[in-house]
Amino acid sequence: MTRRSTARPHAFALALALSATGLVVLAQTPAPTAQPPAGQGGQPPAPEAPGQGGTQGGRGRGRGQDLTGIDFTKQPPIQAKTPEEQLKQFILPPGYRLELVMSDPLIQEPTAIAFDGNGRMFVVEDRSYMLDIDMTGQLDPISRISLHVDTNNDGVYDKHTVFVDNLVFPRFVTPFGPNTILTKESNAQEVWKYTDTDGDGVADKKELFDTGYGRLANIEGQEAFLTWGLDNWMYSTYNAFRARWTPHGVVKEPTGTNRGEWGVTQDNDGKMWFESGAPGVPVSFQFPIVYGNFTVPDELEPDFRIPWGAPVRVADMQGGLNATRMPDGSLKGVTGSAGNDIYRGHRLPKDLVGDYLYGEPVGRIVRRIRAEKKEGLTYLRNVYPNNEFIKSLDRCSVPSMSRLPPTAPSTSRTCITASSRSGTSPDPAPTCVRASSSTTSTRSFTRAASGGSCTTA
């Protein structure tokens, strides 16, 4: 996706909760600006219409499409909305709603979330990401991992600390025992273990966990995630190996090439699923990756690569008008995906159990897919034909990650990130949404972030 930041605004992140009667979102946006009146009655307001009376499409624009009446004149920047305004733009299935969980200044530029066994939330804040179109300072040590705790079990995170500070674009956060996490910085080989030894919410002990995990590439093309599986092995994207901690050190063994870029999760059988990134679809899900990488013809249903986003009315796509569904200005073919998870809890509707969620940030959607077994092979289909689980009318909202923490007795959370600033890779500034059922008290976190102003293509 190609969006250009016209200025570096003050940003804030908001978190939302999802329930069978509602959904909550965590988002990042700039300082509030004047916005048109929001829609009434719980319905999202209509998107802004493009300019009228412009010239027709010129040579090389939108090949194969009728561009009559499309205005190609320069338009003013699209201002990112406040979290409250952004929330009104989401379109959800009946029975789900969103509510605010967290906003700036508590978190800034959130890119990944992980929950430990006690429901504490760790947030990767990549504060150096795409500060301008030239990526100035992208590898400066100004990023961090923050910790957020609900101290009284009321569903609100009320204690906030910086667990680890001054990091170089961390790639993931993995809880690893009491008050301990694993993380790795960009352009590095080492995975470090950070521990809070005195319980103040700030890590005061740093130890080398293992090395040999990195790859030199641009920020988008480096490894991500370190997902601890039911088999007691840890898996990351890109790396064709898995790792296991033992009392005598970390051991590794080779696996198939997983083709993953921006997501690793597991199902109830412990099989790992990988998200491809630029191709925009799940990959390497047929068999456990330790046996190799297998692809089956027609493992994705016909038209699986077609997103059904809301009419955002802006040709703001990587690929330009040729990748844009006109005249509504939405994406007509997936071009990116980021973050993934499989719902394995029991506090949300039963029909969600086992379904796979991931974000397509360019299409401004969160897709829900279902796996079907036929003669031992896995085939994927969109649960909502010609539609999506979550989508947004906000041009600056790009859901890009989901994260489902362990199910606690009273809560079940899902986290989906969404961001909007300059860059050609999925923008990692998320919001957090909380989900619950109409019949039970459940919470789910969906991250959706919007930081920076956008301009039309």
Helices and strands as residue ranges (DSSP letters): E 11-19, E 22-23, E 25-30, H 83-87, E 90-91, E 97-100, E 110-115, E 121-125, E 143-149, E 159-167, E 173-175, E 180-183, E 191-195, E 205-210, G 219-221, E 227-228, E 234-235, E 241-246, E 249-254, E 264-266, E 272-275, E 282-283, G 289-291, G 320-323, E 324-325, E 330-331, E 338-342, G 350-352, E 356-360, E 365-374, E 377-382, E 390-392, E 399-403, E 415-418, E 432-436, E 446-447
